[in-house]
């Protein structure tokens, strides 16, 4: 097992009716920026519940944070935080809203051009230099409610870039599974696949001695396979919704990542598809992941075979046979969850995508990705072209 440090200070508050605790979680006399997205929280009762719980606080609202939050929009919020002397931010939404709030938190006191936070992958580690924030989760998917990472899109250059650091953990996250009942099917499908692929990025590398991490990862994957189609059809079923929400958090709260190698190339390529074509994040992962496994088969086949045996109960006479079956079972699951796993099924304008992504990665100096840094630009081109 690799050396590791585990640090996660987020107070995770799970279950029905937990929004009532908000007033005790936010510091007394705080001036709060209430940040949210497109307005669904007005339809599902979350906005009413939050403002009722915060009736004794001074609140300024900032709505309109987009799916794949835009740098340009978030700068407007940064100006409000500065002008109004906001002392606490509450993110009410899914991963995009929470990621956006992480950027706002770090950018407010950042000395320099805020675009450099994204261009240079700035890590915020000084708690005195960020605005504290909490979250009320309305869409399980990204795990952003219990981690310190964020992804933000620069609209002007069509780039989707990351930031993070130990100072960007939420102080608390309220996670009430009943919100799942109001979600459109497409968002639930996306959430299942996002969580599933988060696990795969940290698990599907090569065998290590991290036996417990493997079992936890496989447990999350098995649970998502078991409940995925059912929660889409029965989102008001609390058993299904609660297990979905907890899986999405556990997939990316840092626990299964410790002591093991990680990949993340599927995400890096997928981010480009979202930035270029506005394809839902989860759907870009479903397009890229199976073909990345095929192109990188020789370095991943041992773990693919293990995954196939333990998650999908595949059998075979060789590692190669079981590994190939595992890829096909994964694609079958993606299809069952409503994913279209070819780029041409998601956009008509795809013919130059591979060249564009390779050139962009080359410009950034990203010439080797993956757990072994062996996913070269040539391999990336092959993966993307195989995904057409």
C-alpha positions as CSV (number, residue, x, y, z in Angstrom):
1,X,0.0,0.0,0.0
2,X,1.2,3.5,-0.8
3,X,1.9,6.1,2.0
4,X,-1.1,8.4,2.6
5,X,-2.6,11.1,4.8
6,X,-6.3,11.2,5.3
7,X,-7.8,14.6,6.2
8,X,-11.5,15.4,5.8
9,X,-13.0,18.0,8.2
10,X,-16.4,18.2,6.6
11,X,-19.3,17.7,9.1
12,X,-21.6,15.4,7.0
13,X,-25.2,15.6,8.1
14,X,-27.4,12.9,6.5
15,X,-31.1,12.2,6.5
16,X,-34.6,13.6,6.4
17,X,-35.3,17.0,7.8
18,X,-31.7,17.9,8.5
19,X,-32.1,21.4,6.9
20,X,-33.6,22.5,10.2
21,X,-30.1,22.3,11.8
22,X,-28.7,25.1,9.5
23,X,-29.1,27.9,12.1
24,X,-26.8,26.1,14.5
25,X,-24.2,25.2,11.8
26,X,-23.6,28.7,10.5
27,X,-21.7,31.0,12.9
28,X,-23.9,33.5,14.8
29,X,-24.0,36.9,13.2
30,X,-22.6,35.7,9.9
31,X,-23.6,37.6,6.8
32,X,-24.5,34.9,4.4
33,X,-24.3,34.6,0.6
34,X,-27.0,32.1,-0.5
35,X,-25.7,30.6,-3.8
36,X,-27.8,28.4,-6.1
37,X,-28.3,27.5,-9.7
38,X,-31.2,27.7,-12.1
39,X,-34.0,27.9,-9.7
40,X,-35.2,24.3,-9.1
41,X,-34.8,24.9,-5.4
42,X,-37.9,27.2,-5.6
43,X,-40.0,24.4,-7.1
44,X,-38.9,21.5,-4.7
45,X,-39.3,23.5,-1.4
46,X,-35.6,23.6,-0.6
47,X,-35.3,27.4,-0.9
48,X,-38.2,27.8,1.5
49,X,-36.8,25.4,4.0
50,X,-33.3,27.0,3.9
51,X,-34.6,30.6,4.2
52,X,-36.9,29.6,7.0
53,X,-34.0,28.0,8.9
54,X,-31.9,31.1,8.3
55,X,-34.6,33.7,9.2
56,X,-32.4,35.3,11.9
57,X,-29.4,35.7,9.5
58,X,-28.7,38.5,7.1
59,X,-28.8,36.9,3.6
60,X,-27.9,38.0,0.1
61,X,-28.9,35.7,-2.7
62,X,-26.9,34.9,-5.8
63,X,-28.6,32.6,-8.3
64,X,-27.8,31.5,-11.9
65,X,-24.7,29.3,-11.3
66,X,-24.7,27.2,-14.4
67,X,-24.2,23.4,-14.8
68,X,-20.4,23.4,-15.4
69,X,-20.1,26.7,-13.5
70,X,-18.7,29.6,-15.6
71,X,-15.7,31.5,-14.4
72,X,-17.3,34.7,-15.7
73,X,-20.5,34.2,-13.6
74,X,-18.5,33.3,-10.5
75,X,-16.5,36.6,-10.7
76,X,-19.8,38.5,-10.3
77,X,-20.4,36.6,-7.0
78,X,-16.8,37.3,-5.9
79,X,-17.5,41.1,-6.3
80,X,-20.7,40.8,-4.2
81,X,-18.8,38.9,-1.5
82,X,-16.2,41.7,-1.4
83,X,-18.7,44.6,-1.6
84,X,-21.1,43.2,1.0
85,X,-18.5,41.9,3.4
86,X,-19.9,38.4,3.2
87,X,-18.5,36.1,6.0
88,X,-20.1,32.8,5.1
89,X,-21.4,31.2,1.8
90,X,-24.1,28.6,1.6
91,X,-24.1,26.5,-1.5
92,X,-27.6,25.1,-2.2
93,X,-27.5,22.8,-5.2
94,X,-25.6,20.0,-6.8
95,X,-21.9,19.7,-7.7
96,X,-21.8,22.6,-10.0
97,X,-23.1,25.1,-7.4
98,X,-20.8,23.6,-4.8
99,X,-17.8,23.7,-7.1
100,X,-18.7,27.3,-8.0
101,X,-18.8,28.3,-4.3
102,X,-15.4,26.7,-3.8
103,X,-14.0,29.0,-6.5
104,X,-15.8,32.0,-4.9
105,X,-14.4,31.1,-1.5
106,X,-10.8,31.0,-2.8
107,X,-11.0,33.8,-5.3
108,X,-12.3,36.5,-2.9
109,X,-9.0,37.1,-1.2
110,X,-6.7,35.7,-3.9
111,X,-3.9,38.1,-4.7
112,X,-3.5,38.2,-8.5
113,X,-5.5,37.5,-11.5
114,X,-8.3,35.0,-10.5
115,X,-8.0,33.2,-13.9
116,X,-4.6,32.0,-12.7
117,X,-6.4,29.9,-10.0
118,X,-7.6,27.7,-12.9
119,X,-4.8,28.0,-15.3
120,X,-2.2,27.1,-12.6
121,X,-4.4,24.6,-10.6
122,X,-4.0,26.7,-7.4
123,X,-4.3,24.8,-4.2
124,X,-5.7,26.7,-1.3
125,X,-4.3,25.6,2.1
126,X,-4.6,28.7,4.3
127,X,-8.0,28.8,6.0
128,X,-7.5,32.5,6.8
129,X,-7.4,33.2,3.0
130,X,-10.8,31.7,2.1
131,X,-14.4,32.4,2.9
132,X,-15.9,29.6,4.9
133,X,-18.8,27.8,3.3
134,X,-21.3,25.0,3.8
135,X,-23.6,23.1,1.5
136,X,-27.2,21.8,1.2
137,X,-27.0,19.1,-1.4
138,X,-29.8,18.8,-3.9
139,X,-28.3,16.5,-6.5
140,X,-26.1,13.4,-5.7
141,X,-23.4,12.9,-8.2
142,X,-20.0,14.6,-7.8
143,X,-19.1,14.1,-4.1
144,X,-18.2,17.8,-4.0
145,X,-20.2,18.0,-0.7
146,X,-17.4,16.1,1.1
147,X,-14.2,16.9,-0.8
148,X,-12.0,19.9,-1.6
149,X,-11.9,19.8,-5.4
150,X,-13.8,21.8,-7.9
151,X,-14.1,22.1,-11.7
152,X,-14.8,25.5,-13.4
153,X,-15.4,26.3,-17.0
154,X,-13.8,29.4,-18.7
155,X,-16.4,30.2,-21.3
156,X,-14.2,32.6,-23.3
157,X,-11.7,29.8,-24.1
158,X,-13.9,26.7,-23.8
159,X,-11.8,25.2,-21.1
160,X,-12.8,23.2,-18.1
161,X,-10.1,23.4,-15.4
162,X,-9.7,22.3,-11.7
163,X,-8.8,23.9,-8.4
164,X,-8.7,22.7,-4.8
165,X,-6.7,22.4,-1.6
166,X,-7.3,21.5,2.0
167,X,-8.8,24.9,2.8
168,X,-11.7,24.2,0.4
169,X,-13.6,21.5,2.3
170,X,-17.1,22.5,3.2
171,X,-17.5,23.2,6.9
172,X,-20.7,21.1,6.7
173,X,-22.9,19.4,4.2
174,X,-26.6,18.7,4.7
175,X,-27.6,15.7,2.6
176,X,-31.3,14.9,2.6
177,X,-32.1,12.0,0.2
178,X,-35.7,13.1,-0.2
179,X,-34.5,15.8,-2.7
180,X,-33.9,12.9,-5.2
181,X,-37.7,12.5,-5.7
182,X,-37.9,15.9,-7.5
183,X,-35.0,15.3,-9.9
184,X,-35.5,14.6,-13.6
185,X,-34.6,11.1,-14.7
186,X,-31.7,12.4,-16.8
187,X,-30.0,14.0,-13.8
188,X,-30.4,10.8,-11.7
189,X,-28.9,8.8,-14.6
190,X,-26.0,11.2,-14.8
191,X,-25.5,11.1,-11.0
192,X,-25.2,7.3,-11.0
193,X,-22.7,7.3,-13.8
194,X,-20.7,10.1,-12.4
195,X,-20.4,8.4,-9.1
196,X,-19.6,5.0,-10.8
197,X,-16.8,6.6,-12.9
198,X,-15.3,8.4,-9.9
199,X,-14.8,5.0,-8.3
200,X,-13.4,3.6,-11.4
201,X,-10.8,6.4,-11.8
202,X,-9.4,5.4,-8.3
203,X,-9.9,1.6,-8.6
204,X,-9.4,0.5,-12.2
205,X,-5.6,0.9,-12.4
206,X,-3.4,-2.1,-11.4
207,X,-3.5,-4.5,-8.4
208,X,-1.9,-3.2,-5.3
209,X,-1.9,-4.4,-1.7
210,X,-4.8,-2.1,-0.7
211,X,-7.3,-4.9,-0.1
212,X,-9.8,-2.9,2.0
213,X,-9.8,0.0,-0.5
214,X,-10.6,-2.5,-3.3
215,X,-13.4,-4.0,-1.4
216,X,-14.9,-0.6,-0.5
217,X,-14.7,0.5,-4.1
218,X,-16.3,-2.7,-5.3
219,X,-19.0,-2.3,-2.7
220,X,-19.9,1.1,-4.1
221,X,-19.8,-0.1,-7.7
222,X,-22.0,-3.2,-6.8
223,X,-24.5,-0.9,-5.0
224,X,-24.8,1.5,-7.9
225,X,-25.3,-1.4,-10.4
226,X,-28.0,-2.8,-8.1
227,X,-29.9,0.4,-7.4
228,X,-29.2,2.5,-10.5
229,X,-32.1,1.5,-12.8
230,X,-34.5,1.3,-9.9
231,X,-33.8,4.7,-8.4
232,X,-34.3,6.3,-11.9
233,X,-37.8,4.8,-12.0
234,X,-38.6,5.1,-8.2
235,X,-36.8,8.3,-7.0
236,X,-39.2,8.7,-4.1
237,X,-38.2,5.4,-2.6
238,X,-36.1,6.4,0.4
239,X,-34.1,3.2,0.5
240,X,-32.9,3.7,-3.1
241,X,-32.4,7.5,-2.8
242,X,-30.5,7.3,0.4
243,X,-28.1,4.6,-0.9
244,X,-27.6,6.6,-4.1
245,X,-26.7,9.7,-2.2
246,X,-24.3,8.0,0.2
247,X,-22.6,6.1,-2.7
248,X,-22.1,9.4,-4.6
249,X,-20.4,10.9,-1.5
250,X,-18.3,7.9,-0.7
251,X,-17.1,7.7,-4.4
252,X,-15.1,10.9,-4.0
253,X,-14.6,11.9,-0.4
254,X,-11.0,10.7,-0.4
255,X,-11.4,7.4,1.4
256,X,-11.0,4.9,-1.4
257,X,-8.2,7.1,-3.0
258,X,-5.9,6.5,-0.1
259,X,-2.9,4.2,-0.5
260,X,-3.7,3.4,-4.2
261,X,-2.8,4.8,-7.6
262,X,-5.3,6.9,-9.4
263,X,-6.0,7.5,-13.1
264,X,-8.3,10.4,-13.9
265,X,-7.5,10.4,-17.7
266,X,-11.2,9.7,-18.5
267,X,-12.2,12.9,-16.7
268,X,-9.5,15.0,-18.3
269,X,-10.6,13.9,-21.8
270,X,-14.3,14.1,-20.8
271,X,-13.9,17.7,-19.6
272,X,-12.9,18.7,-23.1
273,X,-16.0,17.2,-24.6
274,X,-18.2,19.1,-22.2
275,X,-16.3,22.3,-22.8
276,X,-16.5,21.8,-26.6
277,X,-20.0,20.5,-27.0
278,X,-21.9,21.0,-23.7
279,X,-22.4,17.3,-23.4
280,X,-23.4,16.4,-19.8
281,X,-20.3,15.6,-17.7
282,X,-21.4,12.0,-16.9
283,X,-22.2,11.3,-20.5
284,X,-18.7,12.3,-21.6
285,X,-17.4,9.8,-19.1
286,X,-19.6,7.0,-20.5
287,X,-18.3,7.9,-24.0
288,X,-14.6,7.8,-23.1
289,X,-14.2,5.3,-20.3
290,X,-14.8,2.0,-22.2
291,X,-12.5,3.0,-25.0
292,X,-9.8,4.1,-22.6
293,X,-10.0,0.6,-21.0
294,X,-9.7,-1.0,-24.5
295,X,-6.7,1.1,-25.6
296,X,-4.9,0.7,-22.2
297,X,-6.0,-3.0,-22.0
298,X,-2.5,-4.4,-21.3
299,X,-1.8,-2.2,-18.3
300,X,-5.3,-2.5,-16.9
301,X,-6.4,-6.0,-17.7
302,X,-5.5,-7.6,-14.3
303,X,-7.7,-5.1,-12.5
304,X,-10.4,-5.3,-15.2
305,X,-10.6,-9.0,-14.6
306,X,-10.8,-8.6,-10.8
307,X,-13.5,-5.9,-11.3
308,X,-15.4,-8.2,-13.7
309,X,-15.3,-11.1,-11.3
310,X,-16.3,-9.2,-8.2
311,X,-18.8,-6.6,-9.5
312,X,-20.4,-8.4,-12.5
313,X,-19.6,-12.1,-11.6
314,X,-18.0,-12.8,-14.9
315,X,-16.2,-16.1,-15.5
316,X,-13.6,-17.1,-18.0
317,X,-10.5,-19.2,-18.7
318,X,-8.1,-16.3,-18.8
319,X,-7.4,-12.8,-17.5
320,X,-7.9,-11.4,-21.0
321,X,-11.3,-13.1,-21.4
322,X,-12.6,-11.9,-18.1
323,X,-11.2,-8.4,-18.7
324,X,-12.9,-8.1,-22.0
325,X,-16.2,-9.3,-20.5
326,X,-15.8,-6.6,-17.8
327,X,-15.6,-3.9,-20.4
328,X,-18.7,-5.2,-22.2
329,X,-20.6,-5.5,-18.9
330,X,-19.7,-1.9,-18.2
331,X,-21.0,-0.7,-21.5
332,X,-24.2,-2.7,-21.0
333,X,-24.7,-1.0,-17.6
334,X,-24.1,2.5,-19.1
335,X,-26.7,1.7,-21.8
336,X,-29.2,0.5,-19.1
337,X,-28.6,3.9,-17.4
338,X,-29.6,5.8,-20.5
339,X,-26.1,6.7,-21.7
340,X,-25.2,7.0,-25.4
341,X,-21.6,5.7,-25.5
342,X,-20.6,7.1,-28.9
343,X,-19.6,10.8,-29.5
344,X,-21.5,10.7,-32.8
345,X,-24.7,10.0,-30.8
346,X,-24.2,13.1,-28.7
347,X,-23.1,15.7,-31.3
348,X,-22.9,16.0,-35.1
349,X,-19.7,18.0,-35.1
350,X,-17.1,15.5,-34.0
351,X,-14.7,14.8,-36.9
352,X,-11.8,17.0,-35.6
353,X,-12.3,16.3,-31.9
354,X,-9.3,14.1,-31.3
355,X,-6.9,16.5,-33.0
356,X,-8.3,19.4,-31.1
357,X,-8.0,17.7,-27.7
358,X,-4.5,16.4,-28.5
359,X,-3.4,19.9,-29.5
360,X,-4.9,21.5,-26.4
361,X,-3.2,19.0,-24.1
362,X,0.1,19.5,-25.9
363,X,-0.2,23.3,-25.4
364,X,-0.8,22.7,-21.6
365,X,2.1,20.3,-21.4
366,X,-0.2,17.4,-20.6
367,X,1.8,14.8,-22.5
368,X,1.3,11.8,-20.2
369,X,-1.8,10.9,-18.2
370,X,-3.0,8.0,-16.1
371,X,-1.7,6.0,-13.1
372,X,1.5,5.0,-14.9
373,X,1.8,8.2,-16.9
374,X,1.6,6.1,-20.1
375,X,-1.5,7.5,-21.7
376,X,0.4,9.6,-24.2
377,X,-1.0,12.0,-26.7
378,X,-1.0,9.3,-29.3
379,X,-3.0,7.1,-27.0
380,X,-5.4,9.9,-26.3
381,X,-6.0,10.4,-30.0
382,X,-6.7,6.7,-30.4
383,X,-9.1,6.7,-27.4
384,X,-11.1,9.7,-28.7
385,X,-11.2,8.4,-32.3
386,X,-12.4,5.0,-31.1
387,X,-15.2,6.9,-29.3
388,X,-16.6,8.5,-32.5
